[in-house]
């Protein structure tokens, strides 16, 4: 009986085995960060809004740089305008992270509702296939989450983004740590 680790691409497995300790440490740190986000979802949500603002400003600055390289009032005019717009929007997000968080919350609610609707449709198209019920369940949960976030807005802005990011970090960190732990065990079993 195999533990499934032998079926994995051998080059990838070798890399994971060599760096299993670091991977496990990173996984644990991500889980801790996720737990902190769950304990303080508003702070986590505001941090995400600020990080998105910084990324949009950086995108705008790089577009302005490209526009000047292209000749900003010739072929680069559109790139220049998009860069300027990115800097304005990112700067607004940095200046007003609460408003940015509210916007992200509404985008998240819309995403979950639309995603849930499409998953439900997809599940009914899969209906004769065994396991179609899980796709339906996933769609119903996603749709319900989207509606719940939307109906509780603006209060959902306090918890939704930070809580969902925290949950993702807990599960993501756990999966990284468990894969690295399994690779380490496989390496140890292979040496003995």
Secondary structure, 3 states (H helix, E strand, C coil): CCCCHHHCCHHHHHHHHHCHHHHHHHHHHHHHHHHHHHHCHHHHHHHHHHHHHHHHHHHHHHHHHHHHHHCCCCCCHHHHHHHHHHHHHHHHHHHCHHHHHHHHHHHHHHHHHHHHHHHHHHHHHCCCCCCHHHHHHHHHHHHHHHHHHHHCCCCHHHHHHHHHHHHHHHHHHHHHHHHHHHHHHHHHHHHC
